[in-house]
Amino acid sequence: MKKIFLLLAAMATLFAGAQNAVGNWQFHSAFGGDVTAVADAKNWVYYLASGNLFRLDKQTDENEALSIVNDLTDMVIKQVYYNSDKDYLVVVYTNSNIDIIESDGSVVNMPEIKDAVMTLSKAINDVTFAPGVIYLATDFGYVVVDDNKFVVKESHLYGKSLSSVAQVGKMLLLCSDEVIYYGLADEYHEQLDAFDVANKNGQRIWPISDSTFYCMTGWTFFATMNVQADGHASFKTHTLIENKATQLQNAKDGFLLYVTNLSQCYKADKEGKNLTLIESDGEICSSNPNGDGTIWAAGPLGLHDLEDATNYYLPNALTTDRPFWMSYNKAKDLLYVSSPSTNYFFTDNKSTVVNTYDGMTWDDVTPDGAPVNGSFQIMFMPGEPDTYFLSTWQKGLFKVVDDEIALIYDASNSPMMKEQGAMHPITTIDRNGNVWVVQSFENPDHPVMVLPAAKSKANAVTINDWITPNIEGLNSGHTKNASLISTRNSAYDIKIFNDGDYKMPIIMWNSNGEISSRPQQVMLSELIDQDGQPFSWLYIMCFTEDLNGIVWMGSTEGVISFNPAQAFSNNFRVNHIKVPRNDGTGMADYLLNGIQVNDIAVDGANRKWIATQSSGLFLVSADGTQIIKKFNTTNSPLATNTVYRVCCNPNSNSIYITTPVGLYEYFSDSSPAESNYSNIYAYPNPVRPDYIGDVTITGMMDNSLIKIADASGNVIRQLKSTGGMATWDCCNQYGERVKTGVYMVLCSRANGGSEAVVTKIAVIR
């Protein structure tokens, strides 16, 4: 039986990547170890890290990430709050949206505050619970939610930010500007000044009983409230901790308090006193008051039972909360994702983190000794899939072999220079394995340097091993926002560079397959399009070469394309791509005119995926004259219209994009074409009655003609592949759903060739 299970598991692993339906999305959560909340619920243990929510199923040990793609309605979680009396979790987002995760795992969305039209900030600052209600402290006042129906019961617009609202017995306590206000909970208070002032400092209130509560400000104190007959109250306090508790929860036989700046967790008794330090090694703890007393803790290593320091539950997730750069290692079939240094999008640096993804599992492969000030895009060495080069902000160029740093190129063994502590070389590797480095600002004498392919394989190099060709015009600007590529799909070995600064020129040089001391070069500060019109830019964001050797350029003014081989002639023209309106006027519009294009990637059908700064993600035809799809916050799971980078998997139909909220994956209708029809398969197969999506047929040659025939050989539908993939909606040519039966898939090249049955699809009605 065990062997059968292992076989099924292996088969599931083999086909998992292929079974993703066309049009589906996946969000890849990040677990960077910076846990900000843990909640021990009845069936799950929830934990929040890097704005991403995870949960462990106590029965099955399944450790899953919750996101907008599978369970939640939004992205970027600010905080979570658990109601132990009713076993539900309140999820508060940074945009003031709210999800309620009930005890059975179902999700109720409450977008009322997010969708409210007001000029004041709508930020939600704190959540507390009372019998039958939820109190939401906001920047404009407070909101009361009926937690039987999860609808807004009351809204109090005070025009003043409240850091906390809580019901203690029959009194309502509010905190604003570190002042505690109070009044009877069953009375209506039109303005904040209708409440009495307790004259006690406080930023957050946490009820303990009908007459006691915790109050947090610069420190944490225990307070007893004595309500008089006239509705006024007196307060008696004593300090518990001379630091502010940031996480408070009901627990078995008491309360748990976590102090962030001390990285310490304490347990109090049922009265809220007599604190005991919990040895949690700085981790945040949680214990369900209705449970068995187990204390769950979460930190950089994951989630675990506090009494078991060896069995950690680590989610299958990225380990960087700032995924930015992406490079695909086709030979190893791995996506590499890394964090950035300071650049156009970020003004701060974070330590370099490198993750890989094989279609199922994330792994942290950050080399020991990786730079702490960030890095630039990973460049793989042709023919050496285990070797890549990593440019860094201050430490030079790193050569990484088998996920370990093999060599560092810096001012000691290369012509690189270090100016005012900065050293940010921009790197590309040409088709012959020569490593080209540009260091424009710091290195005015030789901004371009080349490590020949033979020397790049050496375990040690000297300055004399490098060649410094004379490329003019590069000794200005800064390199941290630069774009540098080396053409590989055309007949010419051309380098294209722009240093990313304001209105800086494009510089191209033709190496002619060699490292010349003075190659043919051209410098262009303005381009002329096919109609003789000028095209200029404020900032150039990217260069991408397509499968036909045409270079696509993204800038703050949109996108153009050009043949780099023609750049050295006097009549060089670029293609300012036009999209026909198809409205009978014969007019056309420039593709993404005036829209900032951050990145461009090419899929197996030579279509272009275009990442923009404020308009989402676009898919355009191979020549750019047709916008096939556009994805944004209104028609997709994207939580932002800012897309940093896009990467196409050269071995499948996966499209990866990085955004300010994290990394998404989209499963497109195109995959790389095959050289023959030996690897064709269709999924799902069989097609069961409850399946309503399309059947995907993949593994075809490019530009294939597909015929779907019934058991009698009658052709009921014809399709055409996009790259190596096509989809069938299980309908005939008239749009009618086909009957139960086995249908043959016949393929041939659209430009001629023999036709053969390549696979069969079983349809069950």
C-alpha positions, 0 to 999 in steps of 0.5 A: 500500500505504501508503494502505491501511495508513493507512486501516486504522490510521484505522479501528482508531483510530475503533473502538478505544474501541467494541471493549472488551468488556463486563466488561473492565478496563483499568489506566492506568499512571503514568509520572511520570519517577521511574524506580527501575530499568532492566533490559536483558533479551534481548528487552525493556528493562524499566523501573520508575517510580512502582511501575509496570512498562514494557517496550520490545520491542527488535524491534518498538519496542512500548512497553507497560505491564504490570499486573494487567489484562494480564500481572502478578498484583498491583499496586504494585511495590517493585523488580525484579531481573534475572538475566542468566545465565538471562534472567528478571526478579523482580518484588517487590510491596510486599505481598511477592507475587512474579512471575517474568517469564521470557525468553519473557514468560510470568509465574510467580507465587510468592505463598508469602511473601505468603500465609504466616501469621505475626505478623512483617513479611514485607517483601522487602528484597533479591534476589540470584542464585546458580547455580540459586537466588534468595536473598530477604532479608526482615524475618523472615530469608531464603528460598531459591528453586529457579529451575529450578522457581520453588518455595521450597526453604528458609525460614529464620525468624530473627525478625530483619530482613535487608537482604541475603543473597548467596552469594559462592563457597561462602560465604553472607553476610547483612546485618542492622543493618549487620553482615555475617554469614557461613557456609558456604552448604551448611551449615544455620544454625538461627539468625543467631548460628550465623554468624560476624561479619565485623565490617564495616558493610554493608547490601547485598551484591552478588557479583562473583566467588567471592571478591569482592563489593560491599558497600553501607552509607553508602558503597560498597566493594569486598571480597575474601574469603579463606576458610580451611580451617576455614571462617573467612574474612578480608576486605580492603576498599577504598572505591570511592564515598563514597556508597551505590550503590542499583542494581547490575547485571552489564553488558557487560565489567563492572558498572553502579552507580547512586548515587541521592543523587548521581544518577550512574551508574558503570561498573566493569571485570570485576574490579569496580574502576576506576570510570568515570562515565557521562554519563547526565544523572542517568538509571539505566542498564542493559546486558545482559552478553550483549548488544551493549554498548548502554547503556539509560538511563531518566529523566523523558523516557522510555527511550533508547539512551544514545548517542541523546539524541534518540529517547526511548521514552515510554510511553502513560501518566499523568504523575502517580503520584497521579491523583485528580480526574476530570472528563469534557469531553463536548463534546471527548470527553476525560477530564481527570484531575488530582492533588489538594491536601491533603484528607481522603485526603492530608496532603501536597501535590504539584504540580498535574498535568493529563492528558487521555485520548481513549480511546487516548492520554494527554496531559499538558496541565498549564498552565505555571505550574500551582500547585505545592501541588495543586488541586481538581476541574476545572470546565468552563464550559458552552458553552465546552469549551476553558475550565475553572476550577481551584481551588488550595490557596494561589493562588486560582482559575485560569481555563484556556483552551486548556490555558493559564492565562488569568487567576488570581482571588485577593485582588487581583481578587476578594473572596477572602481569604488567611489564614495563607498558605492560600487554598482556594476551592471552586468550582462553575459553575451552568447559566447559567455563573455561577462560585460560590466558597465560602471558608468558613474564611478569609473570615468576612465573605463566604464566598460570592462569585459571578462572573457569567457575563458577567464570567467571560468577561472577560480581566480582572476587579476586586473590584467585578465580583463579587457576595457574596450573604448566605449564613449559617452558612458561616463555620466549619470548613475548605473543603479537604474541602468538597462544593459542587454546583449542580443542573442537572437539576431545575427549580430552581437550588439550591446544596448545600454542606458544608465536609467537617469533623466533623459540619458541616451541609448548607447549601442555597440557592435562587438562582431562576436569579438571583444574589440578595443574600439567597437562600432558604436552609436549614441542616441538621445532621440529616436525617429519613428517610421513616420519621421516623428521624434520619440524621446523619453524621460527615463528608459526602464528596460530593453528586451529582445524577442524571438526574432531579434527585435528589441523592445524598449519600455520607457516613461513614455510607452513602448517602441521596438527596433532592429538593433542591426540597423542602429548604425545606419544614418536612416535608422528608424524605430517602430512606434507601434500602432494599435488599430481602433477597428471602428471603421475610421482607419485610425490607430493609437500608439501602444500604451502611449504615455504609460510608463512601461517597467518591463517586457517579457516574451512568451513561447508564441513571441507575444509580449507581456508588458508590466506598467507602473500604474495600468497593470499587466498587458498581453499584446500580439507578437508585433504589438498591434493587438492588445490581447489581454489586460489585467488590473485591480478591477478584472483580476486578483491583482491588488495593485496596478503597479507591476515591477517585473514580468518573467515567462517560463520558457518550459510552460505557460506560467507568467510570473510578475512582481508587484509591491504586494508580492509575486503573482503567477498567471497561467496563460494560453501559450506554452513553448512549442515542441519540435515534434508531436511526441509529448502532447497531452490534454488536461483535464482528461477525462472531462467530468460532468462538473467541470466547466472550464476549457480543456488544455492541449499542450506539447504541440509544434508551433503554429499547429492546426488542431482538429477535434474528431468524434469516434466516427472520424467526423471533424467537429471543431478546428483550432490553432495553437498559440505556441505549443498550446491550444484550448478546447471548450468541449463544444462543436463548431456551432457552440453546442456542448459535445456528447459523452464520448472519446474524441480524437485530437489530430494535429498538423503544421498549419503550413502543411504536413502530415496529419496524425492522431496525437491524443484522445480526450474522454468527455463525460456528460 
